[in-house]
Amino acid sequence: MAVTQRPVTGAALEEPAPEPGWRTLPSWAVVATEDLNIPVAAQSHMAKRAGAEVTELEASHAASVSHPQEIARVVRAAASSVKR
């Protein structure tokens, strides 16, 4: 994965964001407890601030690669709970 990853552009960090969706929309979060890139405390803080339904996984930053079934379960739960 690292071979294909590119650095983030300055524009991505400088562009102002509109009203964040997590303030008005339901949220789900997966907290990867073995993540060495984003501290677990930061992940948990953001999820709590968003009022997210949290799933903790003993996983690295690449939780979707190492735990695809668990990630898919969270995505299915989120999708099935949102009314169209």
C-alpha positions, 0 to 999 in steps of 0.5 A: 500500500505504501508504494501507491500512497502519495503525499497530501496536497497543500490544497487539501489542507487549506481548503475551508470546509463547509458545515461538518456533516457529523453535526446533523447526520448519524455517524459511525466510527471504527477506532483502531486501537493499534494505530501508530498514525492516528493516536487512539485518544484522538480517534476516540475524541473525534468519534465521541464529538461526532456522537458516533456509534463506535466499534473498536478493533485491535487493528493498525491504521489499515483496519479495512485491510486486516479486518474487512469483515468487521469493517463491512459489518459496520458499513452494513449497520450504518447503511441499514439504519439510515432511512431513504 
